[in-house]
Amino acid sequence: MIGQRLEVRQGQGLVITPQLQQAIKLLQLSNLELDDFVEQELERNPLLQREEPEGETPEAVERAETGDVEMTFGDGVGEGSVAAMDAGSDDVYGDAAPGERTSDRMTDEAQPGLSDWSSAGKGGSVFEGEGERPDTHEPTLWEHLQAQASSAGFTAADHGIALTLIDATDEGGYLRGELAEFADRLGVPLARIEAVLGVCQGFEPTGIMARSVPECLKLQLIERNRFDPAMAALLDNLDLLARRDLTALRRACDVDGEDLAEMIAELKALTPRPGAGFGGEPAQTVVPDVHVRPDPAGGWRVELNADTLPRLLVDKRYHGLVQAGARSDTEKTFVADCAAQANWLVKSLDQRAKTILKVSSEIVRQQDAFFAFGVEFLRPLNLKTVADAIGMHESTVSRVTSNKYVSTPRGVFELKFFFTAAIQSVDGAASHSAEAVRHKIKTMIDGEGLEGDVLSDDRIVEILKETGIDIARRTVAKYREALRIPSSVQRRRMLKTA
């Protein structure tokens, strides 16, 4: 018989609170994204304030101790050096997260974003007193082309077509898109689009708004009065030039070796990316999250970069004043929510710093040979190995290593650089890191010119097997292509040409 009834059942389940979601998101943020997120929280929460570097704080202010943390590797690491803290486990966040009555606006509004640093440091437009601020702005490629289009004598309609084509030009100076699509979108004949493009391709720099590399080089050769049938044949067979097949090139261009060498020299003097000389958005400098330095006592010292760690304070004194002045239930709830969010954010930032330090320290311990001797001694490593060693989940380690960088005596590396696949040994001994094998392949090929012999992929496989590395020929070819190294046939042609 089918009916309805009420039952009480007991079960276990994982409930992800808004605060726990926030802590998980903080783990995978880069230092720039974290700084932007903290700025948003400072604007929204009146109980949060940024700690002054040199100032003394009141006694009623609770500190976020996220700055002075380090770990040293010498003969070994004590088990109690850093507490086992997994950002996704219950032992970190306690029982019930504070402020569970907080509304869902924390997850809806507190979304991390990328800061726009392009206008940083650009104050007012006029100095106090006399004169205007000197204009140090360098025109972009699009501004440069738009200025030329304005003085090209176009009609109003053709000027609009020119601006549309300029907007479709990439940073390298190439026009992206089909002319037929522009004609259909603008509702004009294709011939008119081609006529406007012909005028735009006469703008500076020469070769701009070409649709392919051969067309870009052709425009530059025409300006130099060096475009002839032989050059046209050379541009039509750039693939042969890339393969260094000079014999086929001589037949295609119908010239002798001396003339072909002069033509290739002329091509080398051209610019395949005419728009690259103009400034675009400034590149962001990588700021390391962790520093690894040699320890005078031996081993390596792992320290967090204090400059990337936001120092936040919860103003207890202001909280007391606001709480005492709250009248309605809505005001009291708002103050309580702000206090809970502020305390939880301070705790989450502290936890994030400790988790990054713990994961980084384990990576340094696992890859200590790399720091001492170089990339050839990079060990195979995966997320599970690190997670099991420090008592965390693989997903936590993955979030920690995303968009995080470490500064070492050998350079700045992303933390994910140290996770490489394993390649088995011939005798079943310890496996080799894929990155180390790629380095060995590159070293062997770099020495070909000195020894006068070009190594085929099969020969590289034999040499690696002699050193105890069991690898297939297709894997060698894949690594070689990833390193942008030509095949043995192409390298042999390059050596003959040289």
C-alpha positions as a printed Julia matrix, in Angstrom:
498×3 Matrix{Float64}:
  0.0    0.0     0.0
  1.39   3.39   -0.97
  1.15   6.19    1.56
  2.93   9.11    3.16
  4.67   9.08    6.51
  7.3   11.0     8.47
 10.59   9.37    9.48
 13.64  10.57   11.4
 16.94   9.29   10.05
 20.47   9.91   11.27
 23.3   10.28    8.78
 26.6   11.97    8.13
 27.23  14.55    5.44
 29.66  17.31    4.55
 28.2   20.81    4.74
 30.33  23.49    3.1
 29.6   26.75    4.85
 30.19  30.13    3.16
 33.24  30.61    5.39
 34.71  27.27    4.32
 34.1   28.14    0.66
 35.93  31.41    1.25
 38.91  29.62    2.82
 39.12  27.2    -0.11
 39.02  30.06   -2.61
 41.75  31.93   -0.76
 44.09  28.96   -1.19
 44.1   29.1    -4.98
 44.34  32.88   -5.36
 47.58  34.4    -6.59
 49.11  37.22   -4.57
 47.63  39.86   -6.92
 44.17  38.32   -6.75
 44.44  38.02   -2.97
 45.37  41.68   -2.64
 42.35  42.67   -4.71
 40.09  40.42   -2.62
 41.4   41.92    0.62
 40.79  45.45   -0.71
 37.17  44.52   -1.41
 36.79  43.17    2.13
 38.33  46.31    3.61
 35.81  48.45    1.74
 32.86  46.29    2.74
 33.69  45.47    6.37
 34.17  48.48    8.71
 35.73  46.31   11.44
 38.73  45.36    9.27
 41.78  47.52    8.87
 45.22  47.05    7.37
 48.15  46.82    9.76
 50.67  49.64    9.46
 54.24  48.43    8.87
 55.87  50.6    11.54
 52.98  51.68   13.71
 52.04  50.43   17.15
 48.6   48.89   17.43
 46.16  49.39   20.3
 45.85  46.71   22.93
 42.26  46.02   21.94
 43.21  44.99   18.37
 43.48  41.36   17.4
 46.46  40.59   15.12
 46.67  38.33   12.11
 49.99  36.55   12.58
 50.74  35.71    8.99
 54.07  37.42    8.4
 56.97  35.91   10.29
 56.79  32.26    9.35
 59.65  30.13    8.1
 60.84  26.56    8.06
 64.43  25.29    7.98
 65.68  22.03    6.48
 68.9   20.67    7.79
 69.41  17.13    8.91
 65.66  16.65    9.09
 62.35  18.27    9.91
 60.74  17.75   13.26
 57.23  16.43   13.28
 56.06  19.33   15.41
 57.66  22.11   13.38
 54.38  23.03   11.74
 51.0   21.67   12.74
 49.23  19.51   10.19
 46.66  21.9     8.79
 44.6   20.9     5.78
 42.43  23.72    4.47
 39.72  21.24    3.66
 39.63  19.29    6.93
 37.51  19.75   10.02
 40.43  19.99   12.47
 41.37  23.37   11.02
 38.1   25.17   11.22
 36.81  23.74   14.43
 33.27  22.65   14.99
 30.76  25.29   13.92
 32.21  28.13   11.89
 31.66  31.53   13.53
 28.91  33.59   12.02
 26.98  30.77   10.36
 24.03  33.13   10.35
 25.93  35.21    7.79
 23.93  35.65    4.65
 25.01  34.21    1.33
 26.31  37.56    0.17
 29.82  36.45    1.17
 29.88  33.87   -1.59
 28.0   36.03   -4.08
 29.88  39.3    -3.66
 33.33  38.32   -2.46
 34.55  37.05   -5.79
 38.24  37.45   -6.48
 39.22  39.5    -9.48
 42.31  40.75  -11.22
 43.54  44.22  -10.35
 44.09  46.74  -13.12
 47.57  48.09  -12.55
 47.79  49.99  -15.84
 46.84  53.28  -14.18
 48.75  52.81  -10.94
 50.78  55.82   -9.97
 49.04  58.18  -12.39
 47.91  60.98  -10.12
 46.27  64.26  -11.07
 46.56  65.73  -14.51
 48.18  69.0   -13.43
 50.99  69.78  -11.0
 50.19  72.07   -8.12
 51.42  75.47   -9.13
 52.52  75.87  -12.72
 52.54  73.95  -15.97
 50.92  70.72  -17.01
 52.19  67.26  -16.26
 54.38  66.11  -19.17
 52.65  63.5   -21.33
 54.71  60.3   -21.13
 52.05  58.09  -22.72
 53.36  56.02  -25.61
 50.75  55.52  -28.34
 49.58  51.99  -28.86
 49.5   50.34  -32.27
 45.76  50.96  -32.61
 46.08  54.66  -31.69
 48.92  54.99  -34.21
 46.82  53.42  -36.98
 43.69  55.39  -36.09
 45.64  58.64  -36.29
 46.84  57.74  -39.81
 43.31  56.73  -40.83
 42.02  60.14  -39.73
 44.46  61.9   -42.09
 44.16  59.44  -44.99
 41.38  61.39  -46.75
 38.72  58.71  -46.34
 35.06  59.48  -46.73
 32.97  59.08  -43.6
 31.85  55.58  -44.63
 35.36  54.44  -45.64
 36.75  55.87  -42.4
 34.31  53.69  -40.49
 35.44  50.66  -42.5
 39.09  51.5   -41.76
 38.4   51.76  -38.03
 36.65  48.37  -38.11
 39.67  46.79  -39.8
 42.05  48.46  -37.34
 40.05  47.09  -34.42
 40.46  43.6   -35.92
 44.28  43.96  -36.03
 46.19  42.02  -33.37
 49.24  43.11  -31.38
 51.61  41.66  -33.99
 50.07  43.85  -36.67
 48.09  41.17  -38.54
 44.47  41.55  -39.62
 42.37  38.77  -38.12
 39.12  37.89  -39.84
 37.8   37.29  -43.33
 37.12  40.28  -45.57
 33.85  38.69  -46.66
 32.68  38.68  -43.05
 33.51  42.39  -42.68
 31.64  43.14  -45.9
 28.59  41.21  -44.75
 28.62  42.8   -41.3
 29.03  46.36  -42.6
 26.68  45.87  -45.57
 29.13  47.04  -48.25
 30.61  45.3   -51.31
 33.73  43.18  -50.83
 35.59  45.31  -53.38
 35.13  48.36  -51.16
 36.58  46.53  -48.15
 39.58  45.47  -50.26
 40.1   49.05  -51.47
 40.1   50.44  -47.92
 42.44  47.67  -46.78
 44.82  48.5   -49.64
 45.09  52.06  -48.33
 45.51  50.91  -44.73
 48.32  48.54  -45.73
 50.24  51.64  -46.82
 50.3   52.93  -43.24
 53.37  52.84  -41.05
 54.93  50.53  -40.01
 55.34  48.83  -43.35
 53.7   45.43  -43.53
 50.91  46.37  -41.14
 47.44  44.8   -41.42
 48.65  41.93  -43.56
 46.65  38.72  -43.41
 49.6   36.32  -43.46
 53.35  36.27  -43.05
 54.05  36.06  -46.82
 51.79  39.06  -47.42
 53.51  41.02  -44.62
 56.94  40.31  -46.1
 55.64  41.1   -49.6
 54.5   44.58  -48.52
 57.95  45.3   -47.07
 59.71  44.02  -50.19
 57.51  46.17  -52.41
 58.46  49.25  -50.41
 62.15  48.38  -50.91
 61.56  47.73  -54.63
 62.85  44.18  -54.17
 59.74  42.17  -55.02
 60.26  40.18  -58.21
 59.15  36.75  -59.5
 62.02  35.0   -57.73
 61.07  36.63  -54.41
 57.42  35.75  -55.01
 58.4   32.11  -55.48
 60.46  32.24  -52.29
 57.51  33.63  -50.31
 55.29  30.9   -51.74
 57.71  28.25  -50.43
 58.53  29.47  -46.94
 57.88  25.94  -45.67
 60.92  24.75  -47.65
 62.96  27.55  -46.12
 61.84  26.51  -42.64
 63.03  22.96  -43.37
 66.31  24.32  -44.83
 65.66  22.43  -48.05
 67.84  24.75  -50.15
 68.01  22.41  -53.12
 64.23  22.45  -53.56
 64.21  26.21  -53.0
 66.74  26.82  -55.78
 64.58  24.8   -58.18
 61.38  26.62  -57.11
 62.95  30.09  -57.44
 65.03  29.2   -60.52
 68.16  30.84  -59.09
 71.66  29.66  -58.2
 73.01  29.21  -54.69
 74.57  32.67  -54.47
 71.36  34.46  -55.48
 69.33  32.33  -53.08
 71.65  33.22  -50.2
 71.2   36.93  -50.97
 67.42  36.54  -51.1
 67.36  34.75  -47.75
 69.53  37.49  -46.26
 67.03  40.1   -47.48
 64.18  38.18  -45.86
 66.07  38.08  -42.56
 66.31  41.88  -42.63
 62.5   42.19  -42.72
 60.12  42.32  -39.75
 57.61  39.46  -39.51
 55.75  41.23  -36.66
 55.5   44.92  -37.61
 53.25  45.77  -34.67
 55.58  44.38  -32.01
 57.42  47.7   -31.67
 54.42  49.41  -30.1
 53.65  49.28  -26.43
 50.74  47.27  -25.14
 49.66  46.46  -21.63
 52.67  46.31  -19.29
 53.67  42.81  -18.32
 53.1   41.88  -14.71
 56.25  41.03  -12.79
 56.14  37.68  -11.06
 56.35  38.19   -7.31
 57.38  34.97   -5.54
 55.23  33.74   -2.67
 58.07  31.72   -1.1
 61.83  32.22   -0.81
 64.25  29.28   -0.69
 67.76  30.14    0.51
 70.77  28.07    1.55
 70.95  27.61    5.29
 74.42  28.33    6.75
 73.97  25.28    8.96
 73.27  23.1     5.93
 70.12  22.35    3.97
 67.63  24.93    2.8
 65.65  27.66    4.52
 62.07  28.08    3.33
 60.42  31.42    4.12
 57.19  33.08    3.11
 57.48  36.36    1.26
 56.05  38.82    3.78
 55.4   41.38    1.02
 52.69  39.16   -0.49
 50.94  38.47    2.82
 48.2   40.96    3.7
 48.29  41.99    7.37
 44.78  42.6     8.64
 43.52  43.64   12.04
 40.11  43.31   13.66
 39.36  46.58   15.43
 37.87  45.36   18.72
 37.53  48.87   20.11
 35.45  50.11   17.17
 33.45  46.88   17.29
 32.54  47.58   20.92
 31.42  51.13   20.1
 29.3   50.09   17.15
 27.8   47.15   19.02
 26.82  49.37   21.92
 25.14  51.83   19.56
 23.13  49.21   17.66
 19.42  49.63   18.31
 17.37  47.44   16.02
 17.74  43.72   15.41
 18.89  44.45   11.86
 21.74  46.64   13.08
 22.79  44.09   15.7
 22.76  41.31   13.1
 24.85  43.41   10.71
 27.46  44.17   13.38
 27.63  40.52   14.44
 28.02  39.38   10.83
 30.82  41.89   10.2
 32.65  40.7    13.31
 32.27  37.03   12.34
 33.44  37.7     8.78
 36.43  39.73    9.96
 37.56  37.1    12.46
 37.11  34.32    9.95
 39.01  36.19    7.24
 41.95  36.78    9.6
 41.94  33.09   10.52
 41.68  32.04    6.86
 44.62  34.24    5.82
 46.72  32.81    8.63
 45.73  29.29    7.61
 46.51  30.03    3.95
 50.01  31.22    4.81
 50.76  28.16    6.94
 49.41  25.79    4.3
 51.53  27.38    1.55
 54.59  27.14    3.77
 53.95  23.53    4.64
 53.42  22.42    1.03
 56.43  24.42   -0.19
 58.63  22.97    2.53
 57.7   19.43    1.58
 58.39  20.16   -2.1
 61.83  21.51   -1.19
 62.5   18.42    0.93
 61.48  16.13   -1.93
 63.48  18.04   -4.57
 66.55  18.99   -2.52
 68.85  17.46   -5.16
 67.49  19.87   -7.78
 68.36  22.9    -5.65
 71.84  21.54   -5.01
 72.82  20.1    -8.41
 70.39  21.25  -11.11
 67.54  20.08  -13.31
 69.13  16.73  -14.15
 68.5   15.68  -10.55
 64.82  16.61  -10.52
 62.89  13.7    -9.03
 59.51  12.4   -10.23
 56.86  13.88   -7.97
 53.07  13.98   -7.92
 50.4   15.61   -5.79
 49.6   12.42   -3.9
 53.17  12.01   -2.66
 53.2   15.5    -1.16
 49.66  15.2     0.17
 50.4   11.91    1.95
 53.63  13.28    3.44
 51.97  16.31    5.04
 48.57  14.77    5.8
 46.48  16.81    3.4
 44.18  16.05    0.5
 45.45  16.13   -3.07
 42.95  18.84   -3.99
 44.36  21.08   -1.26
 47.9   20.63   -2.56
 46.68  21.34   -6.09
 45.03  24.59   -4.99
 48.1   25.68   -3.03
 50.46  25.14   -5.96
 48.25  26.99   -8.49
 49.57  30.46   -9.39
 52.21  30.32   -6.65
 55.89  30.98   -7.33
 59.06  30.22   -5.42
 62.32  32.15   -5.61
 65.39  29.91   -5.48
 69.12  30.3    -6.15
 68.4   28.72   -9.56
 65.64  31.16  -10.5
 61.94  31.73   -9.99
 59.69  28.71  -10.64
 56.01  27.98  -10.34
 55.36  25.38   -7.66
 53.78  23.09  -10.26
 57.16  22.97  -12.05
 58.39  20.5    -9.43
 55.64  17.97  -10.23
 56.87  15.85  -13.13
 55.97  12.47  -14.53
 58.15   9.42  -13.91
 60.05   7.52  -16.62
 61.07   4.0   -15.65
 64.65   2.82  -15.54
 65.97  -0.08  -17.62
 67.07  -2.11  -14.61
 63.99  -1.34  -12.52
 65.86   1.08  -10.28
 64.63   4.53   -9.28
 62.62   6.25  -12.0
 63.67   9.46  -13.73
 61.88  12.78  -13.93
 60.44  13.69  -17.32
 61.87  17.2   -16.97
 65.33  15.77  -16.32
 65.03  13.52  -19.39
 64.01  16.51  -21.54
 67.09  18.34  -20.28
 69.31  15.38  -21.23
 67.82  15.31  -24.74
 68.39  19.04  -25.18
 71.98  18.74  -23.93
 72.75  15.94  -26.4
 71.3   17.87  -29.34
 73.07  21.09  -28.35
 76.39  19.24  -28.61
 75.78  18.0   -32.16
 77.5   20.93  -33.86
 80.68  20.37  -31.86
 80.88  16.65  -32.55
 79.8   16.94  -36.19
 77.18  14.2   -35.9
 73.39  14.63  -35.93
 71.52  12.29  -33.61
 68.33  10.68  -34.83
 65.49   9.95  -32.42
 66.38   6.25  -32.5
 70.0    7.02  -31.62
 68.86   9.24  -28.72
 66.75   6.33  -27.43
 69.82   4.05  -27.54
 71.99   6.58  -25.69
 69.35   7.08  -23.0
 68.97   3.34  -22.54
 72.74   3.08  -22.06
 72.38   5.53  -19.17
 69.54   3.49  -17.67
 66.51   5.42  -19.0
 63.83   3.31  -20.69
 62.0    5.56  -23.14
 60.16   5.07  -26.44
 61.12   6.81  -29.67
 57.73   8.54  -29.94
 58.29   9.97  -26.44
 61.65  11.36  -27.54
 59.96  12.93  -30.57
 57.25  14.43  -28.34
 59.82  15.93  -25.95
 61.89  17.24  -28.87
 58.87  18.94  -30.42
 57.91  20.41  -27.04
 61.42  21.9   -26.87
 60.92  23.3   -30.41
 63.88  21.31  -31.73
 63.73  20.39  -35.45
 64.05  16.82  -36.67
 67.44  15.26  -37.41
 66.95  15.85  -41.16
 66.28  19.55  -40.64
 69.17  19.91  -38.19
 71.54  18.25  -40.67
 70.51  20.77  -43.34
 71.01  23.62  -40.89
 74.54  22.42  -40.09
 75.38  22.14  -43.79
 74.08  25.66  -44.37
 76.11  27.01  -41.48
